Amino acid sequence: MASSISWKYLLNQLVAQQDLTQDEVSWAMDEIMTGSTPEAIIGAFLVGLHVKGETPLELAALAQGMLDKAESIEVTQDAVDIVGTGGDQQNTVNISTMASLVAAGAGAPVIKHGNRASTSSSGSADVLAELGINLNMNIKDVAGSVAATGITFLFAQVFHPSMRHVAPVRKSLGVPTAFNYLGPMTNPAKVRASAIGVADGDMAEKIAHVFASRGDHALIFRGSDGLDEITITGPSVIWETHDGGVTREDFAPENHGFTLASIEDLRGGDATHNAQVVRETLQGSEGPILDAVLLNAAAGIVAYRPQDGRSFEERYAQALKDARESVTKGKAVKVLNDWIAYSQAH
């Protein structure tokens, strides 16, 4: 089958607005990730897919192609990933990073997959390094951090070395492509629970179907303000995967006792500024940033816990209570301090 596939054939299919098969996408990813494809061909493929509109099947095959070439890591604990796709152009503080620490403090182990900033001033790796997390641990110690502290970080550039073949093309294209959205779908630890913010609404629903096809429990969400988070400025849409299917929830923060805020209240700065915000927020500094963190931490906790027959609202309300206690009882800041100490010792 693969022997009959060629770049000429695939690009003609895309020009004709034809969806690709799993085998075709898998062939393309193997060619790209082994470094044997000219940059012009990679660019044409990515733009062609995007103009046509990526299907959930195509996204799943792209993600699997990345995972097939990723560095492996063995973690025995069940865990959740809490991450955003980025690309919302809002330059907010590191909400998903703080939410990860809060969720871990609430008893939901987190294996966070992230990178340095690409479209913002400070990505998760940037702020974690500023906080004192050693990002240069070997893979065994990275894995061991989950059991020791309740959290770990998988630095994308370490675990996905084959992505170096795509990076120059993505940078020169300057427009979003499928690769802007693959990060949350390619956690090398293959966690079975995820809370994923997606700035693009159409893409968010497609990504939900990718996780559903894997049989994973995931919450995929997008703020009405375009944030790749559950926002505090207005409603959000949350897609939850169930037994291979997807259900949609329209979420309003005010229904859970929150006061709506402005996007300006969430603006961030460089890594030094955002690291200080992390410390203050985990210490319980009240305001829209803490509110946004709690909303997203609760999503991670819901994703981690089994679906026990209760409604989404009931499960979310309990998770929100536990997230708040993680902050007020000092559990979240303890996770951070334990993590810093562990990473510095390794």
Helices and strands as residue ranges (DSSP letters): G 2-4, H 7-15, H 22-33, H 39-52, H 56-68, E 80-84, H 95-105, E 110-114, H 124-131, H 139-149, E 151-155, H 156-159, G 161-165, H 167-173, G 178-180, G 183-185, E 193-197, H 201-214, E 217-223, E 236-242, E 245-251, G 253-256, G 263-266, H 271-282, H 288-304, H 312-328, H 331-345
